[in-house]
C-alpha cells in the first residue's frame, strides 16, 4: 500500500504513486552511488542538504565506532552473529573497504566502549542501506 | 585515534545520528522530516532513561 504522504505529494504533482516513473540511468546510479559513498545518492540528485546530513551522520557514526576501537568484521562463514556483523558493516560501502584495507577496526576486548564501537559501525552500514533505498525512491519519483 | 565516551554520551551520539537518517528517509516534507527526527531522538533518549531507571529499581 502506498504511503499516504507519498500519495499526497504525488497526487499534488498529478501522478499516480503506484506507477513507477520510466527507468532512467539514475535509478541504477543513485542507489549504487549512495551505497558506495554515504549521501552521494542524494547529492547527485541535487538534494544537497539531505545528502550532506546523511553523509555527516553516517560518517560520524562509522568513525566514532572506529575511534571507540570497535571491530570491523571481515567476510566469514563462522558464527551467525559474525556473518550478520559483516553484512551490516559492508552496507557502509567504500569506507568499509577502506577500513579493511587500512586494517582499522581490529577491536579491543579489554575495553567495554569498544563493544559500543562495534555496534556503531554495524548500524552505520545499516543506516547507509536505508539512505540508499531513499535515494532510489527519489530516482524513481516516489519521493520528491 | 581513540576516544572514550560514557555510556550516556555514546547513546546520545547514536540517537542523534540515527534520528537524522530516520527523519530524512522516512518522511517526505522538510517539516515532517524535522518533526519525525526529533520524535525519534526523544524516543531513543527517553528509552535510555527509562531503561536506566528500570535497572536501578531492579538493583535496589
N, CA and C atoms of all chains as a GROMACS GRO file, in nm:
protein
  612
    1UNK      N    1   0.084  -0.119   0.000
    1UNK     CA    2   0.000   0.000   0.000
    1UNK      C    3   0.088   0.124   0.000
    2UNK      N    4   0.048   0.226  -0.074
    2UNK     CA    5   0.131   0.345  -0.085
    2UNK      C    6   0.127   0.425   0.045
    3UNK      N    7   0.240   0.486   0.079
    3UNK     CA    8   0.246   0.575   0.195
    3UNK      C    9   0.154   0.694   0.169
    4UNK      N   10   0.064   0.728   0.263
    4UNK     CA   11  -0.030   0.838   0.240
    4UNK      C   12   0.040   0.969   0.210
    5UNK      N   13   0.157   0.989   0.273
    5UNK     CA   14   0.228   1.115   0.247
    5UNK      C   15   0.280   1.118   0.104
    6UNK      N   16   0.335   1.004   0.060
    6UNK     CA   17   0.385   0.998  -0.077
    6UNK      C   18   0.270   1.015  -0.176
    7UNK      N   19   0.155   0.954  -0.143
    7UNK     CA   20   0.040   0.964  -0.230
    7UNK      C   21  -0.006   1.109  -0.243
    8UNK      N   22  -0.005   1.179  -0.128
    8UNK     CA   23  -0.048   1.320  -0.130
    8UNK      C   24   0.044   1.403  -0.216
    9UNK      N   25   0.174   1.380  -0.202
    9UNK     CA   26   0.270   1.457  -0.280
    9UNK      C   27   0.258   1.424  -0.429
   10UNK      N   28   0.247   1.293  -0.458
   10UNK     CA   29   0.239   1.251  -0.598
   10UNK      C   30   0.110   1.301  -0.662
   11UNK      N   31   0.000   1.297  -0.587
   11UNK     CA   32  -0.126   1.346  -0.642
   11UNK      C   33  -0.118   1.496  -0.668
   12UNK      N   34  -0.049   1.565  -0.576
   12UNK     CA   35  -0.034   1.709  -0.596
   12UNK      C   36   0.042   1.737  -0.725
   13UNK      N   37   0.127   1.644  -0.764
   13UNK     CA   38   0.202   1.662  -0.889
   13UNK      C   39   0.129   1.602  -1.007
   14UNK      N   40   0.012   1.546  -0.981
   14UNK     CA   41  -0.068   1.489  -1.089
   14UNK      C   42  -0.018   1.355  -1.136
   15UNK      N   43   0.042   1.277  -1.045
   15UNK     CA   44   0.095   1.146  -1.084
   15UNK      C   45   0.031   1.039  -0.998
   16UNK      N   46   0.029   0.918  -1.048
   16UNK     CA   47  -0.016   0.804  -0.970
   16UNK      C   48   0.104   0.747  -0.896
   17UNK      N   49   0.100   0.743  -0.761
   17UNK     CA   50   0.218   0.698  -0.686
   17UNK      C   51   0.250   0.551  -0.705
   18UNK      N   52   0.152   0.472  -0.750
   18UNK     CA   53   0.177   0.329  -0.765
   18UNK      C   54   0.239   0.294  -0.899
   19UNK      N   55   0.246   0.392  -0.986
   19UNK     CA   56   0.307   0.368  -1.117
   19UNK      C   57   0.446   0.429  -1.118
   20UNK      N   58   0.547   0.342  -1.131
   20UNK     CA   59   0.685   0.390  -1.128
   20UNK      C   60   0.714   0.472  -1.253
   21UNK      N   61   0.801   0.570  -1.235
   21UNK     CA   62   0.845   0.651  -1.348
   21UNK      C   63   0.929   0.563  -1.440
   22UNK      N   64   0.939   0.601  -1.569
   22UNK     CA   65   1.023   0.523  -1.659
   22UNK      C   66   1.166   0.512  -1.606
   23UNK      N   67   1.223   0.392  -1.617
   23UNK     CA   68   1.356   0.369  -1.562
   23UNK      C   69   1.460   0.448  -1.639
   24UNK      N   70   1.535   0.531  -1.570
   24UNK     CA   71   1.646   0.602  -1.631
   24UNK      C   72   1.774   0.551  -1.569
   25UNK      N   73   1.886   0.607  -1.615
   25UNK     CA   74   2.014   0.561  -1.560
   25UNK      C   75   2.026   0.593  -1.412
   26UNK      N   76   1.957   0.701  -1.369
   26UNK     CA   77   1.965   0.741  -1.229
   26UNK      C   78   1.909   0.636  -1.134
   27UNK      N   79   1.814   0.556  -1.183
   27UNK     CA   80   1.756   0.453  -1.097
   27UNK      C   81   1.860   0.347  -1.058
   28UNK      N   82   1.964   0.333  -1.140
   28UNK     CA   83   2.072   0.240  -1.106
   28UNK      C   84   2.189   0.313  -1.039
   29UNK      N   85   2.217   0.432  -1.093
   29UNK     CA   86   2.335   0.505  -1.045
   29UNK      C   87   2.315   0.555  -0.902
   30UNK      N   88   2.196   0.609  -0.872
   30UNK     CA   89   2.174   0.671  -0.741
   30UNK      C   90   2.191   0.573  -0.625
   31UNK      N   91   2.125   0.456  -0.626
   31UNK     CA   92   2.144   0.367  -0.511
   31UNK      C   93   2.286   0.312  -0.500
   32UNK      N   94   2.351   0.287  -0.614
   32UNK     CA   95   2.489   0.237  -0.608
   32UNK      C   96   2.582   0.344  -0.553
   33UNK      N   97   2.564   0.468  -0.603
   33UNK     CA   98   2.646   0.578  -0.551
   33UNK      C   99   2.620   0.601  -0.403
   34UNK      N  100   2.492   0.589  -0.364
   34UNK     CA  101   2.456   0.611  -0.224
   34UNK      C  102   2.517   0.504  -0.135
   35UNK      N  103   2.525   0.382  -0.188
   35UNK     CA  104   2.588   0.275  -0.109
   35UNK      C  105   2.738   0.297  -0.098
   36UNK      N  106   2.801   0.332  -0.212
   36UNK     CA  107   2.946   0.348  -0.212
   36UNK      C  108   2.992   0.462  -0.122
   37UNK      N  109   2.927   0.578  -0.135
   37UNK     CA  110   2.963   0.694  -0.053
   37UNK      C  111   2.836   0.745   0.014
   38UNK      N  112   2.825   0.735   0.144
   38UNK     CA  113   2.703   0.779   0.212
   38UNK      C  114   2.664   0.922   0.173
   39UNK      N  115   2.539   0.941   0.132
   39UNK     CA  116   2.489   1.074   0.098
   39UNK      C  117   2.506   1.110  -0.050
   40UNK      N  118   2.594   1.039  -0.121
   40UNK     CA  119   2.622   1.075  -0.260
   40UNK      C  120   2.499   1.055  -0.350
   41UNK      N  121   2.418   0.956  -0.320
   41UNK     CA  122   2.297   0.933  -0.399
   41UNK      C  123   2.201   1.049  -0.395
   42UNK      N  124   2.197   1.118  -0.283
   42UNK     CA  125   2.113   1.238  -0.271
   42UNK      C  126   2.182   1.358  -0.335
   43UNK      N  127   2.313   1.368  -0.318
   43UNK     CA  128   2.386   1.483  -0.372
   43UNK      C  129   2.377   1.487  -0.525
   44UNK      N  130   2.391   1.371  -0.591
   44UNK     CA  131   2.388   1.372  -0.738
   44UNK      C  132   2.246   1.396  -0.791
   45UNK      N  133   2.147   1.390  -0.701
   45UNK     CA  134   2.010   1.424  -0.742
   45UNK      C  135   1.970   1.562  -0.691
   46UNK      N  136   2.069   1.642  -0.657
   46UNK     CA  137   2.052   1.780  -0.614
   46UNK      C  138   1.975   1.796  -0.484
   47UNK      N  139   1.977   1.693  -0.399
   47UNK     CA  140   1.922   1.707  -0.263
   47UNK      C  141   2.041   1.732  -0.171
   48UNK      N  142   2.096   1.855  -0.182
   48UNK     CA  143   2.224   1.881  -0.119
   48UNK      C  144   2.220   1.874   0.033
   49UNK      N  145   2.120   1.938   0.092
   49UNK     CA  146   2.114   1.940   0.239
   49UNK      C  147   2.093   1.800   0.295
   50UNK      N  148   2.000   1.727   0.235
   50UNK     CA  149   1.974   1.589   0.280
   50UNK      C  150   2.099   1.503   0.264
   51UNK      N  151   2.165   1.518   0.149
   51UNK     CA  152   2.285   1.439   0.123
   51UNK      C  153   2.396   1.468   0.223
   52UNK      N  154   2.416   1.597   0.252
   52UNK     CA  155   2.522   1.634   0.345
   52UNK      C  156   2.491   1.585   0.486
   53UNK      N  157   2.363   1.596   0.526
   53UNK     CA  158   2.326   1.549   0.660
   53UNK      C  159   2.342   1.397   0.672
   54UNK      N  160   2.300   1.325   0.568
   54UNK     CA  161   2.317   1.179   0.570
   54UNK      C  162   2.464   1.141   0.575
   55UNK      N  163   2.544   1.210   0.492
   55UNK     CA  164   2.687   1.184   0.489
   55UNK      C  165   2.749   1.209   0.626
   56UNK      N  166   2.712   1.322   0.686
   56UNK     CA  167   2.766   1.359   0.817
   56UNK      C  168   2.728   1.253   0.922
   57UNK      N  169   2.599   1.218   0.926
   57UNK     CA  170   2.551   1.124   1.029
   57UNK      C  171   2.620   0.989   1.015
   58UNK      N  172   2.630   0.938   0.893
   58UNK     CA  173   2.685   0.803   0.874
   58UNK      C  174   2.836   0.802   0.893
   59UNK      N  175   2.904   0.906   0.842
   59UNK     CA  176   3.050   0.913   0.863
   59UNK      C  177   3.083   0.927   1.011
   60UNK      N  178   3.010   1.015   1.080
   60UNK     CA  179   3.038   1.034   1.223
   60UNK      C  180   3.018   0.903   1.298
   61UNK      N  181   2.911   0.832   1.264
   61UNK     CA  182   2.882   0.707   1.333
   61UNK      C  183   2.992   0.603   1.305
   62UNK      N  184   3.031   0.591   1.180
   62UNK     CA  185   3.132   0.491   1.143
   62UNK      C  186   3.266   0.522   1.210
   63UNK      N  187   3.308   0.648   1.198
   63UNK     CA  188   3.441   0.681   1.251
   63UNK      C  189   3.440   0.692   1.404
   64UNK      N  190   3.325   0.726   1.462
   64UNK     CA  191   3.316   0.721   1.609
   64UNK      C  192   3.332   0.576   1.655
   65UNK      N  193   3.272   0.485   1.580
   65UNK     CA  194   3.288   0.342   1.611
   65UNK      C  195   3.433   0.299   1.605
   66UNK      N  196   3.502   0.344   1.500
   66UNK     CA  197   3.645   0.312   1.490
   66UNK      C  198   3.724   0.376   1.604
   67UNK      N  199   3.686   0.500   1.638
   67UNK     CA  200   3.755   0.572   1.747
   67UNK      C  201   3.736   0.502   1.880
   68UNK      N  202   3.623   0.434   1.895
   68UNK     CA  203   3.600   0.360   2.019
   68UNK      C  204   3.663   0.221   2.015
   69UNK      N  205   3.744   0.198   1.912
   69UNK     CA  206   3.814   0.070   1.892
   69UNK      C  207   3.717  -0.045   1.867
   70UNK      N  208   3.609  -0.012   1.794
   70UNK     CA  209   3.514  -0.116   1.755
   70UNK      C  210   3.575  -0.209   1.651
   71UNK      N  211   3.509  -0.323   1.633
   71UNK     CA  212   3.560  -0.424   1.541
   71UNK      C  213   3.494  -0.410   1.404
   72UNK      N  214   3.573  -0.418   1.298
   72UNK     CA  215   3.520  -0.423   1.162
   72UNK      C  216   3.525  -0.569   1.119
   73UNK      N  217   3.406  -0.625   1.091
   73UNK     CA  218   3.400  -0.767   1.056
   73UNK      C  219   3.452  -0.791   0.916
   74UNK      N  220   3.523  -0.902   0.899
   74UNK     CA  221   3.563  -0.944   0.765
   74UNK      C  222   3.467  -1.053   0.718
   75UNK      N  223   3.474  -1.087   0.589
   75UNK     CA  224   3.389  -1.194   0.538
   75UNK      C  225   3.419  -1.323   0.613
   76UNK      N  226   3.314  -1.390   0.654
   76UNK     CA  227   3.334  -1.514   0.731
   76UNK      C  228   3.214  -1.605   0.713
   77UNK      N  229   3.235  -1.731   0.742
   77UNK     CA  230   3.126  -1.829   0.734
   77UNK      C  231   3.114  -1.902   0.867
   78UNK      N  232   3.151  -1.832   0.974
   78UNK     CA  233   3.150  -1.897   1.105
   78UNK      C  234   3.023  -1.871   1.182
   79UNK      N  235   3.037  -1.801   1.294
   79UNK     CA  236   2.924  -1.772   1.381
   79UNK      C  237   2.821  -1.684   1.310
   80UNK      N  238   2.692  -1.712   1.335
   80UNK     CA  239   2.586  -1.638   1.268
   80UNK      C  240   2.595  -1.488   1.297
   81UNK      N  241   2.624  -1.453   1.422
   81UNK     CA  242   2.633  -1.311   1.457
   81UNK      C  243   2.749  -1.243   1.385
   82UNK      N  244   2.858  -1.317   1.362
   82UNK     CA  245   2.970  -1.261   1.287
   82UNK      C  246   2.932  -1.239   1.140
   83UNK      N  247   2.854  -1.332   1.085
   83UNK     CA  248   2.809  -1.317   0.946
   83UNK      C  249   2.719  -1.194   0.935
   84UNK      N  250   2.625  -1.181   1.030
   84UNK     CA  251   2.535  -1.065   1.028
   84UNK      C  252   2.613  -0.935   1.050
   85UNK      N  253   2.716  -0.941   1.133
   85UNK     CA  254   2.800  -0.823   1.154
   85UNK      C  255   2.868  -0.781   1.025
   86UNK      N  256   2.916  -0.878   0.949
   86UNK     CA  257   2.980  -0.847   0.820
   86UNK      C  258   2.878  -0.784   0.724
   87UNK      N  259   2.757  -0.841   0.720
   87UNK     CA  260   2.655  -0.787   0.630
   87UNK      C  261   2.622  -0.642   0.667
   88UNK      N  262   2.611  -0.617   0.797
   88UNK     CA  263   2.585  -0.480   0.841
   88UNK      C  264   2.699  -0.386   0.805
   89UNK      N  265   2.821  -0.430   0.830
   89UNK     CA  266   2.939  -0.346   0.804
   89UNK      C  267   2.953  -0.311   0.657
   90UNK      N  268   2.930  -0.410   0.571
   90UNK     CA  269   2.954  -0.389   0.428
   90UNK      C  270   2.851  -0.290   0.369
   91UNK      N  271   2.742  -0.267   0.442
   91UNK     CA  272   2.645  -0.166   0.399
   91UNK      C  273   2.703  -0.026   0.395
   92UNK      N  274   2.813  -0.004   0.466
   92UNK     CA  275   2.874   0.129   0.468
   92UNK      C  276   2.947   0.162   0.339
   93UNK      N  277   2.962   0.065   0.249
   93UNK     CA  278   3.019   0.091   0.117
   93UNK      C  279   3.170   0.108   0.119
   94UNK      N  280   3.217   0.212   0.050
   94UNK     CA  281   3.361   0.229   0.029
   94UNK      C  282   3.436   0.244   0.160
   95UNK      N  283   3.375   0.311   0.258
   95UNK     CA  284   3.450   0.331   0.383
   95UNK      C  285   3.476   0.198   0.454
   96UNK      N  286   3.388   0.100   0.431
   96UNK     CA  287   3.415  -0.032   0.488
   96UNK      C  288   3.541  -0.091   0.426
   97UNK      N  289   3.549  -0.084   0.292
   97UNK     CA  290   3.665  -0.144   0.223
   97UNK      C  291   3.793  -0.068   0.257
   98UNK      N  292   3.782   0.065   0.273
   98UNK     CA  293   3.899   0.143   0.314
   98UNK      C  294   3.944   0.099   0.454
   99UNK      N  295   3.846   0.084   0.543
   99UNK     CA  296   3.880   0.041   0.680
   99UNK      C  297   3.947  -0.096   0.680
  100UNK      N  298   3.898  -0.186   0.596
  100UNK     CA  299   3.958  -0.320   0.588
  100UNK      C  300   4.099  -0.311   0.529
  101UNK      N  301   4.112  -0.230   0.423
  101UNK     CA  302   4.242  -0.218   0.357
  101UNK      C  303   4.346  -0.157   0.450
  102UNK      N  304   4.302  -0.061   0.533
  102UNK     CA  305   4.396   0.006   0.624
  102UNK      C  306   4.412  -0.071   0.755
  103UNK      N  307   4.341  -0.181   0.766
  103UNK     CA  308   4.349  -0.264   0.887
  103UNK      C  309   4.300  -0.190   1.011
  104UNK      N  310   4.200  -0.103   0.989
  104UNK     CA  311   4.137  -0.035   1.102
  104UNK      C  312   4.032  -0.131   1.161
  105UNK      N  313   3.994  -0.103   1.285
  105UNK     CA  314   3.884  -0.178   1.344
  105UNK      C  315   3.919  -0.321   1.379
  106UNK      N  316   4.033  -0.338   1.447
  106UNK     CA  317   4.069  -0.475   1.487
  106UNK      C  318   4.000  -0.515   1.617
  107UNK      N  319   3.936  -0.417   1.684
  107UNK     CA  320   3.862  -0.448   1.806
  107UNK      C  321   3.954  -0.453   1.927
  108UNK      N  322   3.892  -0.440   2.043
  108UNK     CA  323   3.969  -0.445   2.168
  108UNK      C  324   3.876  -0.501   2.276
  109UNK      N  325   3.896  -0.627   2.310
  109UNK     CA  326   3.803  -0.691   2.402
  109UNK      C  327   3.824  -0.643   2.546
  110UNK      N  328   3.930  -0.567   2.571
  110UNK     CA  329   3.958  -0.521   2.708
  110UNK      C  330   3.883  -0.392   2.741
  111UNK      N  331   3.820  -0.329   2.644
  111UNK     CA  332   3.750  -0.203   2.670
  111UNK      C  333   3.601  -0.223   2.644
  112UNK      N  334   3.519  -0.187   2.742
  112UNK     CA  335   3.373  -0.203   2.726
  112UNK      C  336   3.324  -0.115   2.613
  113UNK      N  337   3.383   0.006   2.600
  113UNK     CA  338   3.334   0.100   2.500
  113UNK      C  339   3.363   0.050   2.357
  114UNK      N  340   3.460  -0.042   2.344
  114UNK     CA  341   3.489  -0.096   2.212
  114UNK      C  342   3.371  -0.176   2.158
  115UNK      N  343   3.294  -0.236   2.247
  115UNK     CA  344   3.175  -0.310   2.205
  115UNK      C  345   3.069  -0.214   2.151
  116UNK      N  346   3.057  -0.094   2.213
  116UNK     CA  347   2.967   0.006   2.157
  116UNK      C  348   3.015   0.043   2.018
  117UNK      N  349   3.146   0.057   2.004
  117UNK     CA  350   3.203   0.095   1.874
  117UNK      C  351   3.169  -0.005   1.766
  118UNK      N  352   3.175  -0.134   1.799
  118UNK     CA  353   3.139  -0.238   1.702
  118UNK      C  354   2.995  -0.219   1.655
  119UNK      N  355   2.907  -0.189   1.749
  119UNK     CA  356   2.765  -0.169   1.713
  119UNK      C  357   2.748  -0.042   1.632
  120UNK      N  358   2.823   0.062   1.663
  120UNK     CA  359   2.817   0.186   1.586
  120UNK      C  360   2.850   0.157   1.439
  121UNK      N  361   2.954   0.079   1.417
  121UNK     CA  362   2.999   0.052   1.280
  121UNK      C  363   2.894  -0.029   1.204
  122UNK      N  364   2.836  -0.128   1.270
  122UNK     CA  365   2.731  -0.209   1.205
  122UNK      C  366   2.610  -0.121   1.172
  123UNK      N  367   2.569  -0.038   1.268
  123UNK     CA  368   2.449   0.044   1.247
  123UNK      C  369   2.476   0.150   1.139
  124UNK      N  370   2.598   0.203   1.133
  124UNK     CA  371   2.631   0.299   1.027
  124UNK      C  372   2.607   0.234   0.890
  125UNK      N  373   2.647   0.108   0.876
  125UNK     CA  374   2.625   0.037   0.750
  125UNK      C  375   2.477   0.017   0.722
  126UNK      N  376   2.401  -0.018   0.824
  126UNK     CA  377   2.258  -0.041   0.803
  126UNK      C  378   2.185   0.090   0.770
  127UNK      N  379   2.226   0.199   0.836
  127UNK     CA  380   2.164   0.329   0.805
  127UNK      C  381   2.197   0.370   0.662
  128UNK      N  382   2.317   0.334   0.616
  128UNK     CA  383   2.354   0.368   0.478
  128UNK      C  384   2.268   0.292   0.378
  129UNK      N  385   2.230   0.170   0.412
  129UNK     CA  386   2.140   0.095   0.323
  129UNK      C  387   2.004   0.166   0.316
  130UNK      N  388   1.954   0.213   0.430
  130UNK     CA  389   1.826   0.287   0.431
  130UNK      C  390   1.839   0.413   0.344
  131UNK      N  391   1.953   0.482   0.357
  131UNK     CA  392   1.975   0.603   0.277
  131UNK      C  393   1.981   0.570   0.128
  132UNK      N  394   2.041   0.456   0.093
  132UNK     CA  395   2.049   0.416  -0.048
  132UNK      C  396   1.910   0.386  -0.104
  133UNK      N  397   1.826   0.322  -0.024
  133UNK     CA  398   1.688   0.293  -0.067
  133UNK      C  399   1.612   0.425  -0.087
  134UNK      N  400   1.636   0.522   0.002
  134UNK     CA  401   1.572   0.652  -0.011
  134UNK      C  402   1.618   0.722  -0.141
  135UNK      N  403   1.745   0.711  -0.171
  135UNK     CA  404   1.798   0.770  -0.296
  135UNK      C  405   1.729   0.705  -0.417
  136UNK      N  406   1.705   0.575  -0.409
  136UNK     CA  407   1.635   0.505  -0.516
  136UNK      C  408   1.492   0.556  -0.529
  137UNK      N  409   1.426   0.575  -0.417
  137UNK     CA  410   1.288   0.626  -0.420
  137UNK      C  411   1.282   0.766  -0.484
  138UNK      N  412   1.381   0.846  -0.457
  138UNK     CA  413   1.388   0.978  -0.522
  138UNK      C  414   1.407   0.960  -0.673
  139UNK      N  415   1.495   0.867  -0.709
  139UNK     CA  416   1.527   0.847  -0.851
  139UNK      C  417   1.407   0.800  -0.931
  140UNK      N  418   1.319   0.718  -0.870
  140UNK     CA  419   1.203   0.668  -0.945
  140UNK      C  420   1.082   0.761  -0.932
  141UNK      N  421   1.099   0.870  -0.858
  141UNK     CA  422   0.992   0.968  -0.847
  141UNK      C  423   0.890   0.938  -0.740
  142UNK      N  424   0.919   0.841  -0.656
  142UNK     CA  425   0.825   0.809  -0.548
  142UNK      C  426   0.831   0.912  -0.435
  143UNK      N  427   0.944   0.980  -0.429
  143UNK     CA  428   0.964   1.080  -0.323
  143UNK      C  429   1.023   1.205  -0.386
  144UNK      N  430   0.977   1.323  -0.346
  144UNK     CA  431   1.031   1.446  -0.407
  144UNK      C  432   1.173   1.477  -0.360
  145UNK      N  433   4.373   0.696   1.649
  145UNK     CA  434   4.297   0.788   1.733
  145UNK      C  435   4.190   0.709   1.809
  146UNK      N  436   4.192   0.724   1.937
  146UNK     CA  437   4.086   0.659   2.016
  146UNK      C  438   4.023   0.763   2.108
  147UNK      N  439   3.899   0.742   2.140
  147UNK     CA  440   3.838   0.830   2.240
  147UNK      C  441   3.740   0.753   2.325
  148UNK      N  442   3.719   0.807   2.441
  148UNK     CA  443   3.637   0.742   2.542
  148UNK      C  444   3.506   0.818   2.557
  149UNK      N  445   3.396   0.749   2.545
  149UNK     CA  446   3.266   0.812   2.568
  149UNK      C  447   3.200   0.738   2.684
  150UNK      N  448   3.127   0.814   2.765
  150UNK     CA  449   3.048   0.746   2.867
  150UNK      C  450   2.931   0.675   2.797
  151UNK      N  451   2.868   0.584   2.868
  151UNK     CA  452   2.755   0.510   2.809
  151UNK      C  453   2.646   0.607   2.762
  152UNK      N  454   2.617   0.708   2.846
  152UNK     CA  455   2.510   0.802   2.811
  152UNK      C  456   2.548   0.887   2.689
  153UNK      N  457   2.672   0.935   2.685
  153UNK     CA  458   2.715   1.014   2.569
  153UNK      C  459   2.715   0.930   2.441
  154UNK      N  460   2.755   0.804   2.455
  154UNK     CA  461   2.751   0.715   2.338
  154UNK      C  462   2.606   0.697   2.291
  155UNK      N  463   2.514   0.684   2.385
  155UNK     CA  464   2.372   0.669   2.349
  155UNK      C  465   2.318   0.796   2.283
  156UNK      N  466   2.363   0.913   2.333
  156UNK     CA  467   2.318   1.040   2.274
  156UNK      C  468   2.368   1.053   2.130
  157UNK      N  469   2.495   1.020   2.107
  157UNK     CA  470   2.551   1.031   1.972
  157UNK      C  471   2.482   0.933   1.877
  158UNK      N  472   2.458   0.813   1.927
  158UNK     CA  473   2.386   0.712   1.847
  158UNK      C  474   2.247   0.764   1.811
  159UNK      N  475   2.177   0.818   1.912
  159UNK     CA  476   2.040   0.867   1.890
  159UNK      C  477   2.039   0.981   1.788
  160UNK      N  478   2.138   1.070   1.797
  160UNK     CA  479   2.142   1.185   1.706
  160UNK      C  480   2.162   1.139   1.562
  161UNK      N  481   2.262   1.053   1.540
  161UNK     CA  482   2.292   1.008   1.404
  161UNK      C  483   2.177   0.926   1.346
  162UNK      N  484   2.124   0.834   1.424
  162UNK     CA  485   2.014   0.750   1.374
  162UNK      C  486   1.890   0.834   1.347
  163UNK      N  487   1.863   0.934   1.432
  163UNK     CA  488   1.744   1.017   1.414
  163UNK      C  489   1.754   1.102   1.287
  164UNK      N  490   1.873   1.151   1.257
  164UNK     CA  491   1.892   1.229   1.134
  164UNK      C  492   1.856   1.143   1.013
  165UNK      N  493   1.909   1.020   1.010
  165UNK     CA  494   1.883   0.932   0.895
  165UNK      C  495   1.735   0.893   0.890
  166UNK      N  496   1.678   0.857   1.003
  166UNK     CA  497   1.535   0.820   1.005
  166UNK      C  498   1.448   0.936   0.959
  167UNK      N  499   1.477   1.056   1.010
  167UNK     CA  500   1.396   1.173   0.975
  167UNK      C  501   1.399   1.199   0.826
  168UNK      N  502   1.518   1.195   0.767
  168UNK     CA  503   1.532   1.228   0.624
  168UNK      C  504   1.469   1.119   0.537
  169UNK      N  505   1.486   0.994   0.576
  169UNK     CA  506   1.445   0.885   0.486
  169UNK      C  507   1.299   0.842   0.504
  170UNK      N  508   1.242   0.868   0.620
  170UNK     CA  509   1.108   0.814   0.645
  170UNK      C  510   0.996   0.915   0.625
  171UNK      N  511   1.028   1.040   0.596
  171UNK     CA  512   0.925   1.141   0.573
  171UNK      C  513   0.954   1.216   0.444
  172UNK      N  514   0.852   1.288   0.395
  172UNK     CA  515   0.862   1.347   0.262
  172UNK      C  516   0.896   1.496   0.267
  173UNK      N  517   0.825   1.571   0.349
  173UNK     CA  518   0.847   1.715   0.351
  173UNK      C  519   0.949   1.752   0.458
  174UNK      N  520   1.023   1.862   0.437
  174UNK     CA  521   1.125   1.900   0.536
  174UNK      C  522   1.069   1.919   0.676
  175UNK      N  523   0.950   1.976   0.686
  175UNK     CA  524   0.889   1.996   0.818
  175UNK      C  525   0.863   1.862   0.888
  176UNK      N  526   0.809   1.767   0.811
  176UNK     CA  527   0.782   1.635   0.870
  176UNK      C  528   0.911   1.562   0.904
  177UNK      N  529   1.015   1.583   0.821
  177UNK     CA  530   1.144   1.521   0.850
  177UNK      C  531   1.198   1.568   0.984
  178UNK      N  532   1.189   1.700   1.005
  178UNK     CA  533   1.239   1.758   1.130
  178UNK      C  534   1.160   1.705   1.249
  179UNK      N  535   1.028   1.702   1.234
  179UNK     CA  536   0.943   1.656   1.344
  179UNK      C  537   0.968   1.508   1.374
  180UNK      N  538   0.980   1.427   1.269
  180UNK     CA  539   1.000   1.284   1.291
  180UNK      C  540   1.139   1.256   1.349
  181UNK      N  541   1.238   1.332   1.302
  181UNK     CA  542   1.373   1.318   1.356
  181UNK      C  543   1.375   1.350   1.505
  182UNK      N  544   1.308   1.461   1.542
  182UNK     CA  545   1.301   1.499   1.683
  182UNK      C  546   1.224   1.394   1.764
  183UNK      N  547   1.119   1.339   1.705
  183UNK     CA  548   1.040   1.235   1.772
  183UNK      C  549   1.126   1.111   1.797
  184UNK      N  550   1.201   1.069   1.695
  184UNK     CA  551   1.288   0.951   1.711
  184UNK      C  552   1.395   0.976   1.817
  185UNK      N  553   1.453   1.097   1.812
  185UNK     CA  554   1.557   1.130   1.910
  185UNK      C  555   1.502   1.124   2.052
  186UNK      N  556   1.382   1.181   2.071
  186UNK     CA  557   1.325   1.181   2.205
  186UNK      C  558   1.292   1.039   2.250
  187UNK      N  559   1.247   0.954   2.157
  187UNK     CA  560   1.219   0.815   2.194
  187UNK      C  561   1.347   0.739   2.230
  188UNK      N  562   1.452   0.761   2.152
  188UNK     CA  563   1.581   0.696   2.182
  188UNK      C  564   1.628   0.736   2.323
  189UNK      N  565   1.634   0.868   2.346
  189UNK     CA  566   1.688   0.917   2.474
  189UNK      C  567   1.593   0.881   2.589
  190UNK      N  568   1.463   0.897   2.564
  190UNK     CA  569   1.366   0.858   2.667
  190UNK      C  570   1.376   0.710   2.701
  191UNK      N  571   1.396   0.628   2.599
  191UNK     CA  572   1.411   0.484   2.621
  191UNK      C  573   1.533   0.451   2.706
  192UNK      N  574   1.642   0.525   2.679
  192UNK     CA  575   1.764   0.504   2.758
  192UNK      C  576   1.740   0.539   2.905
  193UNK      N  577   1.673   0.654   2.927
  193UNK     CA  578   1.650   0.699   3.066
  193UNK      C  579   1.555   0.602   3.139
  194UNK      N  580   1.449   0.560   3.070
  194UNK     CA  581   1.355   0.465   3.132
  194UNK      C  582   1.426   0.333   3.164
  195UNK      N  583   1.506   0.284   3.068
  195UNK     CA  584   1.578   0.158   3.090
  195UNK      C  585   1.675   0.171   3.208
  196UNK      N  586   1.740   0.289   3.218
  196UNK     CA  587   1.834   0.311   3.328
  196UNK      C  588   1.761   0.305   3.463
  197UNK      N  589   1.644   0.370   3.470
  197UNK     CA  590   1.568   0.368   3.596
  197UNK      C  591   1.518   0.227   3.627
  198UNK      N  592   1.476   0.154   3.525
  198UNK     CA  593   1.430   0.015   3.548
  198UNK      C  594   1.544  -0.068   3.605
  199UNK      N  595   1.664  -0.051   3.550
  199UNK     CA  596   1.779  -0.128   3.601
  199UNK      C  597   1.813  -0.086   3.743
  200UNK      N  598   1.799   0.044   3.772
  200UNK     CA  599   1.826   0.092   3.908
  200UNK      C  600   1.726   0.031   4.006
  201UNK      N  601   1.598   0.026   3.965
  201UNK     CA  602   1.494  -0.032   4.052
  201UNK      C  603   1.520  -0.181   4.074
  202UNK      N  604   1.559  -0.252   3.970
  202UNK     CA  605   1.588  -0.395   3.984
  202UNK      C  606   1.704  -0.417   4.080
  203UNK      N  607   1.805  -0.330   4.067
  203UNK     CA  608   1.922  -0.347   4.154
  203UNK      C  609   1.889  -0.319   4.300
  204UNK      N  610   1.800  -0.222   4.326
  204UNK     CA  611   1.767  -0.185   4.463
  204UNK      C  612   1.638  -0.253   4.509
   0.00000   0.00000   0.00000
